Amino acid sequence: MIHQLTHIDPKAKIAANVSIDAFTSIHEDVEIGEGSWIGSNVTIYPGARIGKNVRIFPGAVISAIPQDLKFGGEMTTAEIGDNSTIRECVTINRGTSDKLKTVIGKNCLIMAYVHVAHDCFIGDHCILANSVQMAGHVTVGDFAIIGGSSAIHQFATIGAHVMISGGSLVRKDVPPFTKSGREPLSYAGINSVGLRRRNYSDEQINNIQEAYRYLYLKGLNTNAALEEIATQLPNSPEVNEILDFVKNSERGIMKG
């Protein structure tokens, strides 16, 4: 299942039932889990940690050193979770001394020509559409969907269950459960369709929607909106997640 024209360093750890096509190069200090498939012309550099049943399509480059002038050659990793798919010509850089690793979660789809820079953390079940360009230190929550050709500013945080329109410039943090679009990137409602697909109840969705009415639609400043949400809405995990996200945002949240 490993083509004879593939180069694999003897120090690489390749599990059983891994299939590797021709002209792929796998360097030392690489680990690949059971059942994974690596297409042709893929380059996997030291520090790659690839889970089980991962599919990596031709032309991808995994765990190359960061495009960061401060990088000093420290031992870092690029991790890809089980059952994720990495499409053609994706580039995923390994971490720096900041977080020591770059992480793609489980069951993710990273479409063609996406770039994931150093120290990014992408949650489980995420979709990054074609040509998303992600700078360093970006955090993306579970079930987020980022539209094609979007550019994500360094240190930005994107919440769970978010949907971002294609071609967006993400300069600010994007709170959980929301849809966003336009330029500059702005609130466009909550991702109710995605939430229903993931078995959120009508009550949960209504609480989320009401929280964002205070935050974006009632003309309140952020601090006043947070106080109203905390006092007027029933306590719930979803509302608490919104409150925590906004309070902890370092770049500030997107516009209303």
SULQUIPE-V343563 format. One record per pair of residues at least 24 apart in sequence whose ideal C-beta (glycine too) atoms are under 6 Angstrom apart, sorted by the first residue. I is the first residue (numbers start at 1). GAP is how many residues later the second one is. D is the distance in Angstrom with one decimal. If there is no record, write none. Layout:
i:gap:d
I:GAP:D
I:GAP:D
//
This chain:
i:gap:d
47:29:5.8
47:30:4.4
47:31:5.8
47:47:4.5
48:30:5.4
49:28:5.3
49:30:4.4
50:30:4.9
51:29:5.9
51:30:5.0
51:31:3.9
52:30:4.6
53:29:5.9
53:30:5.0
54:26:5.5
54:30:5.4
55:30:4.7
56:30:4.5
57:30:4.8
57:31:4.6
58:30:5.7
59:29:5.0
59:30:4.1
60:26:5.3
60:30:4.7
61:30:4.8
62:30:5.2
63:31:4.6
64:29:5.5
66:27:4.8
66:30:5.3
66:52:3.6
68:28:5.6
68:50:5.7
71:25:5.3
76:24:5.0
76:25:5.9
77:24:4.5
78:24:4.6
79:24:4.8
80:24:4.6
81:24:4.7
81:25:3.5
82:24:4.9
83:24:4.8
84:24:4.3
85:24:5.1
86:24:5.0
87:24:4.9
87:25:4.4
88:24:4.4
89:24:5.1
90:24:4.9
91:24:4.9
92:24:4.6
93:24:5.4
93:25:4.7
95:24:4.9
156:95:6.0
159:86:5.5
161:30:5.5
161:33:5.8
163:28:4.8
172:79:5.5
172:80:5.3
172:81:5.8
172:82:4.6
173:76:4.4
173:78:5.1
173:80:5.1
174:80:5.5
175:70:5.2
175:78:5.5
176:65:5.6
176:69:5.7
177:31:4.9
180:74:5.8
184:71:5.9
185:69:4.9
186:69:4.5
187:29:4.7
187:69:5.1
204:34:5.5
207:29:5.4
207:31:5.8
207:32:5.6
208:30:5.2
211:28:5.4
211:31:5.0
216:40:3.6
//
